[in-house]
């Protein structure tokens, strides 16, 4: 009969191996972590070395491509000259050297491509390297994007300043033209006023005559500019053709002919206006020359380096420039204080209305010389 009762196991029978202490486990873990960290560093260094070697190979391939292109172009030149019998012995020697260079570069290209292909195959078989390569490319793209945005921001600010300086120069040149235009207009106004007085005087004499008078509607001056010599000669001719008894018509003509002061004032005003225009001509020519220079600056500012910007930024800068010019003449434009860009300000709805002011007309004249198609 089997005895089912088993003797009790002693406490020390669980094994003869000694239990490791917590301190010993901690030391083992730290040792393993140290070894793993070292291995990770070595792996990172190896990956970095592979990436640098790949980058170096790509750089060499690009430089080889550039050199090979230049060498082939030179060799083509020598070959063409040789066909036409234009090469001497020294040239033929140089041609042979270049041909050897092309051969060397082509052979080097094959070696480089083989190395690159090998590296690419190695990278494809190593997920860690692929990951690092993608991270590196992403970082480079991000850096390029940041640099591009920085360059565009600097270009926008520089273009904005150039537009502002150009606008001020246009404004200053417009003011110069305005001063000349005002002198000219003042002289014209004096002449116009003198002619108006003659016209009023002849109308008074005409109103005195009855409708039966043959000269009632022929007494007014027909000269719109210049002296009244032709007009006065015509009046004398008409007087001589009047009948003996037509005293009222003769008296009206005599009264007109007697107003020598009024006719002299017209002649003087006309002569002064002509002399003034002649004296202002060199200044107007200088303004035209300055406007041509500003036209070149405008073209370079609007279509030069500004073209490096995206279209939306270019148009925004152009609108700022146009609105600044419009502010000089108080023409309709967006209110710069309105962040929502819905409010508009301006005394005049457009340049056509604004040109009723002589100063604005002078400014627009400069703008038209600079770009007659721009929607200023």
C-alpha positions in Angstrom: 0.0 0.0 0.0 1.4 3.3 -1.1 1.7 5.9 1.5 0.2 9.1 0.0 1.6 11.3 2.7 4.8 13.0 1.4 7.4 14.4 3.7 7.4 18.2 3.9 9.9 20.0 1.7 12.5 22.0 3.5 12.7 25.6 3.0 16.2 25.5 1.6 15.3 22.9 -1.1 14.1 25.7 -3.7 17.5 25.7 -5.2 21.1 26.0 -4.3 21.6 29.2 -6.5 21.9 32.4 -4.5 19.3 35.1 -5.1 20.8 38.2 -6.8 20.4 41.4 -4.8 18.5 44.5 -6.0 21.8 46.4 -6.2 23.4 43.7 -8.4 20.3 43.8 -10.7 20.6 47.6 -10.9 24.3 47.4 -11.8 23.6 44.8 -14.5 20.8 46.9 -16.0 23.1 50.0 -16.0 25.8 48.0 -17.7 23.4 46.8 -20.4 22.1 50.3 -20.9 25.6 51.6 -21.3 26.5 48.9 -23.8 23.2 49.6 -25.7 23.8 53.4 -25.7 27.3 52.8 -27.0 26.0 50.5 -29.7 23.3 53.1 -30.6 26.0 55.8 -30.9 28.1 53.5 -33.1 25.0 52.8 -35.2 24.2 56.5 -35.6 27.8 57.2 -36.5 27.7 54.5 -39.1 24.4 55.7 -40.5 25.8 59.3 -40.6 28.9 58.2 -42.3 26.9 56.4 -45.0 24.7 59.5 -45.5 27.8 61.7 -45.8 29.4 59.3 -48.3 26.2 59.2 -50.3 26.1 63.0 -50.3 29.7 63.1 -51.3 29.1 60.7 -54.2 26.1 62.8 -55.4 28.2 65.9 -55.2 31.0 64.3 -57.2 28.5 63.0 -59.7 27.1 66.6 -60.2 30.6 68.1 -60.6 31.6 65.3 -63.0 28.4 66.1 -65.0 29.3 69.8 -65.2 33.0 69.1 -66.1 32.0 66.6 -68.7 29.5 69.0 -70.3 32.1 71.7 -70.5 34.8 69.3 -71.9 32.4 67.9 -74.5 31.5 71.4 -75.6 35.2 72.3 -76.0 35.8 69.1 -77.9 32.9 69.8 -80.2 34.4 73.2 -81.0 37.8 71.6 -81.8 36.2 68.9 -84.0 34.2 71.6 -85.9 37.3 73.7 -86.4 39.3 70.6 -87.5 36.7 69.8 -90.2 37.2 73.3 -91.6 40.9 73.0 -91.5 41.3 75.8 -88.9 43.6 73.9 -86.4 47.4 74.1 -86.2 49.6 71.6 -84.5 49.2 73.2 -81.1 45.4 73.2 -81.5 45.5 69.5 -82.5 47.5 68.7 -79.4 45.0 70.6 -77.3 42.1 68.8 -79.0 43.7 65.4 -78.2 44.1 66.4 -74.6 40.5 67.4 -74.3 39.4 64.2 -76.0 41.4 62.3 -73.4 39.8 64.4 -70.7 36.3 63.6 -72.0 37.2 59.9 -71.9 38.5 60.1 -68.4 35.4 61.9 -67.2 33.1 59.4 -68.9 35.0 56.5 -67.2 34.8 58.4 -63.9 31.1 58.9 -64.4 30.6 55.1 -64.7 32.5 54.5 -61.5 30.6 57.1 -59.6 27.2 55.8 -60.8 28.2 52.3 -59.8 29.1 53.5 -56.3 25.9 55.5 -56.0 23.8 52.5 -57.1 25.6 50.3 -54.6 24.9 52.8 -51.8 21.3 53.1 -52.8 20.9 49.3 -52.7 22.5 49.2 -49.3 20.2 52.0 -48.0 17.1 50.2 -49.4 18.0 47.2 -47.4 18.5 49.2 -44.2 15.2 50.8 -42.8 17.2 52.8 -40.3 19.2 54.5 -43.0 16.1 55.1 -45.1 14.5 56.8 -42.1 17.5 59.0 -41.4 17.8 59.8 -45.1 14.1 60.9 -45.2 14.6 62.9 -42.0 17.6 64.6 -43.5 15.8 65.4 -46.7 12.8 66.7 -44.8 15.0 68.9 -42.7 16.8 70.2 -45.8 13.5 71.0 -47.5 12.3 72.8 -44.3 15.5 74.8 -44.2 15.2 75.7 -47.9 11.6 76.7 -47.3 12.6 78.9 -44.3 15.4 80.5 -46.3 13.1 81.1 -49.3 10.5 82.7 -47.1 13.2 84.8 -45.4 14.5 85.9 -48.8 11.0 86.7 -50.1 10.2 88.7 -47.0 13.4 90.7 -47.4 12.7 91.2 -51.1 9.1 92.3 -50.4 10.3 94.9 -47.9 13.1 96.1 -50.2 10.6 96.4 -53.1 8.1 98.2 -50.9 10.8 100.8 -50.0 11.8 101.2 -53.6 8.2 101.8 -54.6 7.9 104.4 -51.8 11.0 106.2 -52.9 9.9 106.1 -56.6 6.5 107.5 -55.6 8.1 110.4 -53.8 10.3 111.1 -56.8 7.2 111.0 -59.1 5.4 113.4 -56.7 8.4 115.8 -56.6 8.6 115.8 -60.4 4.9 116.4 -60.7 5.2 119.4 -58.4 8.0 120.7 -60.6 5.8 120.4 -63.7 2.9 122.0 -61.8 4.9 125.1 -61.1 5.7 125.4 -64.8 2.1 124.6 -65.8 0.9 127.3 -63.4 3.1 130.0 -64.9 1.9 129.0 -68.3 -1.7 128.9 -67.3 -1.5 132.3 -65.5 -0.1 133.8 -68.7 -2.8 132.2 -70.8 -5.4 133.5 -68.3 -4.2 137.1 -68.8 -4.5 136.7 -72.6 -7.9 135.1 -72.3 -9.1 137.9 -70.0 -7.8 140.5 -72.5 -9.5 138.8 -75.4 -12.7 138.6 -73.4 -12.7 142.3 -72.8 -12.4 142.9 -76.6 -15.2 140.5 -77.2 -17.5 142.3 -74.7 -16.6 145.7 -76.2 -17.5 144.6 -79.7 -20.7 143.0 -78.4 -21.7 146.4 -76.9 -21.2 148.1 -80.3 -23.1 145.3 -82.0 -26.1 145.6 -79.7 -26.4 149.3 -80.6 -27.0 148.4 -84.2 -30.4 147.5 -85.7 -30.9 144.2 -87.4 -30.8 146.0 -90.7 -27.2 146.9 -90.3 -25.0 144.8 -92.7 -22.3 144.5 -90.0 -24.4 143.8 -86.9 -23.3 140.2 -86.7 -19.8 140.7 -88.1 -18.2 142.9 -85.5 -16.9 140.2 -83.1 -13.2 139.2 -83.3 -12.5 135.9 -85.1 -8.9 135.6 -84.0 -8.6 133.0 -81.2 -4.9 133.6 -80.7 -2.2 135.9 -81.9 -2.7 139.6 -82.6 -5.8 141.2 -84.0 -4.1 142.6 -87.1 -6.1 140.5 -89.5 -9.3 141.3 -87.7 -8.7 145.0 -87.6 -7.8 145.0 -91.3 -11.1 143.3 -92.0 -13.1 145.9 -90.0 -11.5 148.7 -92.1 -12.4 146.9 -95.3 -16.0 146.5 -94.2 -16.2 150.2 -93.2 -15.0 151.2 -96.7 -17.7 149.1 -98.3 -20.5 150.6 -96.2 -23.0 153.1 -97.8 -22.6 156.8 -97.5 -25.6 157.1 -95.2 -24.8 154.1 -93.0 -23.5 156.3 -90.1 -24.4 154.0 -87.2 -22.5 151.1 -88.7 -19.5 153.3 -89.4 -19.6 154.7 -85.9 -19.7 151.2 -84.4 -16.6 150.2 -86.3 -14.8 153.5 -85.5 -15.6 152.9 -81.8 -14.1 149.4 -82.0 -11.0 150.6 -83.9 -10.5 153.4 -81.3 -10.0 150.8 -78.5 -6.2 150.6 -79.1 -5.5 150.0 -75.4 -7.7 146.8 -75.3 -6.1 145.5 -78.5 -2.7 146.4 -77.3 -3.3 144.4 -74.1 -4.2 141.3 -76.1 -1.0 141.7 -78.2 1.1 142.2 -75.1 -0.4 139.2 -73.3 0.0 137.0 -76.4 3.7 138.1 -76.8 4.4 137.5 -73.1 2.8 134.1 -73.2 4.9 133.1 -76.3 8.1 134.4 -74.6 7.3 132.5 -71.4 6.6 129.3 -73.3 10.0 129.6 -75.0 11.7 130.3 -71.7 10.0 127.3 -70.0 10.9 124.9 -72.9 14.3 123.8 -71.5 12.7 123.1 -68.1 9.9 121.0 -69.7 12.5 119.1 -71.6 14.4 118.3 -68.4 11.2 117.1 -66.8 10.7 114.8 -69.8 14.3 113.4 -69.3 13.7 112.9 -65.6 10.4 111.2 -66.3 12.2 108.8 -68.7 14.7 107.9 -65.9 11.8 107.3 -63.5 10.2 105.1 -66.2 13.3 102.9 -66.2 13.3 102.7 -62.4 9.6 101.9 -62.5 10.1 99.1 -65.0 13.0 97.6 -63.0 11.1 97.9 -59.7 7.8 96.4 -61.1 9.2 93.8 -63.6 12.7 93.3 -62.4 13.6 91.4 -59.2 10.0 91.9 -58.1 9.2 89.0 -60.6 10.9 86.6 -58.2 7.9 87.0 -55.9 4.7 85.0 -56.3 2.0 86.8 -58.2 -0.2 87.5 -55.2 2.7 89.4 -53.5 3.7 91.2 -56.6 0.1 92.5 -57.1 -0.2 93.5 -53.5 3.0 95.6 -53.7 1.7 97.2 -57.0 -1.6 98.0 -55.4 0.2 99.7 -52.4 2.2 101.7 -54.9 -0.9 102.8 -56.9 -2.8 103.7 -53.7 0.2 105.8 -52.5 0.2 107.7 -55.8 -3.6 108.1 -55.5 -3.2 109.5 -52.0 -1.1 112.3 -53.4 -4.1 113.5 -55.5 -6.7 112.4 -53.0 -8.2 109.9 -55.6 -10.5 107.1 -54.4 -8.6 104.4 -52.6 -8.9 101.9 -49.7 -8.8 103.4 -46.2 -5.5 102.4 -44.7 -6.9 102.5 -41.2 -9.7 100.0 -42.0 -8.3 96.5 -41.3 -11.3 94.9 -43.1 -10.4 96.8 -46.3 -14.0 97.7 -46.9 -13.9 101.5 -46.3 -12.7 103.8 -49.0 -11.6 107.5 -48.9 -10.8 110.1 -51.5 -12.1 113.5 -52.7 -12.2 112.5 -56.3 -13.8 109.2 -57.6 -11.2 108.9 -60.4 -8.2 110.6 -62.1 -10.5 112.2 -64.7 -12.2 114.2 -62.0 -9.0 114.8 -60.1 -7.3 116.3 -63.1 -9.6 119.3 -62.8 -7.0 120.4 -60.2 -4.0 121.7 -62.1 -1.6 120.1 -59.5 -3.2 116.7 -60.0 -3.1 117.1 -63.7 0.6 117.7 -63.6 1.1 114.6 -61.4 -1.0 112.5 -63.8 1.1 113.9 -66.7 4.2 112.4 -65.1 2.4 109.1 -64.4 1.3 108.9 -68.1 4.8 109.4 -69.3 6.0 106.6 -67.0 3.4 104.0 -68.0 0.4 105.0 -70.1 -1.2 101.6 -69.6 -0.9 101.3 -65.9 -4.2 101.6 -63.9 -3.0 104.4 -61.7 
